[in-house]
């Protein structure tokens, strides 16, 4: 059973760690190293300034869990902070630190998905599903590769020694092309969260969606100033247009069986991800779904429009691990 640690702004890698969290009993920011006690509840590890706070927490765990759930935006802010750091690296044609930031996105989205903000039941399920997708896709981006300088055919995802010569394996920088592809998938899920949850519940973030028609990919950006394209970097830094804000219910231009829902997963769509079939344009939640749709359009067009279970058939992998 996994335990998601309540680390806010914590860096878990390369020896760099701010190790900060919040004691929800006394409502103070604390250092993990200075905490006097801790306790696991609902697969999240809570830390406390004192044993007295631990005792108070133990007596009223649900109360303090709800207090932390009210604070869910704290985790979303961390997700966005690290997302923008990845964006900055890619616009500069660099991959330094990308995996570390992706780990933080995955960690914070895991924690946030365990919370229960005070929103209606349908929105809460959507909130959890979207954060699960964000966690999975950022986890893909966070994967590390270790190789042997003497035996380049050795490629492992864990540090250690070369199985051929025994030399210490070296961590390699991620391929920027692959990183950009995975960043595009992550962006789709963050944009979906922004459209479905963020704009309504946290409208002050000043987030906007930009789209690059050449890459056929979108990304989130703060402010409406000129585009900073993460998919082409310095070569075409300002290539991209601000996507006009529109109502989520405005789906009349698409032929989707369920308006506003991806034909493959029945999840929320990204209006910039489209495919035309038999002179009708359909919108999808991600590029992978277009591939699945192309392979067998009739499978998705002939299903009942009230079928809400398609996503369950994919086990959440359609827009997650398959990418």
Secondary structure in CASP SS format (residue, H / E / C, confidence):
PFRMAT SS
TARGET T0000
AUTHOR 0000-0000-0000
METHOD secondary structure of the structure
MODEL  1
X C 1.00
X C 1.00
X C 1.00
X E 1.00
X E 1.00
X C 1.00
X C 1.00
X E 1.00
X C 1.00
X C 1.00
X C 1.00
X C 1.00
X E 1.00
X C 1.00
X C 1.00
X E 1.00
X C 1.00
X C 1.00
X C 1.00
X E 1.00
X E 1.00
X E 1.00
X E 1.00
X C 1.00
X C 1.00
X C 1.00
X C 1.00
X E 1.00
X E 1.00
X E 1.00
X E 1.00
X H 1.00
X H 1.00
X H 1.00
X C 1.00
X C 1.00
X E 1.00
X E 1.00
X E 1.00
X E 1.00
X E 1.00
X C 1.00
X C 1.00
X E 1.00
X E 1.00
X E 1.00
X E 1.00
X E 1.00
X C 1.00
X C 1.00
X H 1.00
X H 1.00
X H 1.00
X H 1.00
X H 1.00
X H 1.00
X H 1.00
X H 1.00
X H 1.00
X C 1.00
X H 1.00
X H 1.00
X H 1.00
X H 1.00
X H 1.00
X H 1.00
X H 1.00
X H 1.00
X H 1.00
X H 1.00
X C 1.00
X C 1.00
X H 1.00
X H 1.00
X H 1.00
X H 1.00
X H 1.00
X H 1.00
X H 1.00
X H 1.00
X H 1.00
X H 1.00
X H 1.00
X H 1.00
X H 1.00
X H 1.00
X H 1.00
X H 1.00
X H 1.00
X H 1.00
X H 1.00
X C 1.00
X C 1.00
X C 1.00
X C 1.00
X C 1.00
X C 1.00
X H 1.00
X H 1.00
X H 1.00
X H 1.00
X H 1.00
X H 1.00
X H 1.00
X H 1.00
X H 1.00
X H 1.00
X H 1.00
X H 1.00
X H 1.00
X H 1.00
X H 1.00
X H 1.00
X C 1.00
X C 1.00
X C 1.00
X C 1.00
X C 1.00
X C 1.00
X C 1.00
X H 1.00
X H 1.00
X H 1.00
X H 1.00
X H 1.00
X H 1.00
X H 1.00
X H 1.00
X H 1.00
X H 1.00
X H 1.00
X H 1.00
X H 1.00
X H 1.00
X H 1.00
X H 1.00
X H 1.00
X H 1.00
X H 1.00
X H 1.00
X H 1.00
X H 1.00
X C 1.00
X C 1.00
X C 1.00
X E 1.00
X E 1.00
X C 1.00
X C 1.00
X C 1.00
X C 1.00
X C 1.00
X C 1.00
X C 1.00
X E 1.00
X E 1.00
X C 1.00
X C 1.00
X C 1.00
X C 1.00
X E 1.00
X C 1.00
X C 1.00
X C 1.00
X C 1.00
X C 1.00
X C 1.00
X E 1.00
X C 1.00
X E 1.00
X E 1.00
X C 1.00
X C 1.00
X C 1.00
X C 1.00
X H 1.00
X H 1.00
X H 1.00
X H 1.00
X H 1.00
X H 1.00
X H 1.00
X H 1.00
X H 1.00
X H 1.00
X H 1.00
X H 1.00
X H 1.00
X H 1.00
X H 1.00
X H 1.00
X H 1.00
X H 1.00
X H 1.00
X H 1.00
X H 1.00
X H 1.00
X H 1.00
X H 1.00
X H 1.00
X H 1.00
X C 1.00
X H 1.00
X H 1.00
X H 1.00
X C 1.00
X E 1.00
X E 1.00
X E 1.00
X E 1.00
X E 1.00
X E 1.00
X C 1.00
X C 1.00
X C 1.00
X C 1.00
X E 1.00
X E 1.00
X E 1.00
X E 1.00
X E 1.00
X E 1.00
X C 1.00
X C 1.00
X C 1.00
X C 1.00
X C 1.00
X C 1.00
X C 1.00
X C 1.00
X C 1.00
X C 1.00
X H 1.00
X H 1.00
X H 1.00
X H 1.00
X C 1.00
X C 1.00
X C 1.00
X C 1.00
X E 1.00
X E 1.00
X C 1.00
X C 1.00
X C 1.00
X C 1.00
X C 1.00
X C 1.00
X C 1.00
X C 1.00
X C 1.00
X C 1.00
X C 1.00
X C 1.00
X C 1.00
X C 1.00
X C 1.00
X C 1.00
X C 1.00
X C 1.00
X E 1.00
X C 1.00
X C 1.00
X C 1.00
X C 1.00
X C 1.00
X C 1.00
X E 1.00
X C 1.00
X E 1.00
X E 1.00
X E 1.00
X E 1.00
X E 1.00
X E 1.00
X E 1.00
X E 1.00
X C 1.00
X C 1.00
X E 1.00
X E 1.00
X E 1.00
X E 1.00
X E 1.00
X C 1.00
X C 1.00
X H 1.00
X H 1.00
X H 1.00
X H 1.00
X H 1.00
X H 1.00
X H 1.00
X H 1.00
X H 1.00
X C 1.00
X H 1.00
X H 1.00
X H 1.00
X H 1.00
X H 1.00
X C 1.00
X C 1.00
X C 1.00
X C 1.00
X C 1.00
X C 1.00
X C 1.00
X C 1.00
X H 1.00
X H 1.00
X H 1.00
X H 1.00
X C 1.00
X C 1.00
X C 1.00
X C 1.00
X C 1.00
X C 1.00
X C 1.00
X C 1.00
X C 1.00
X C 1.00
END
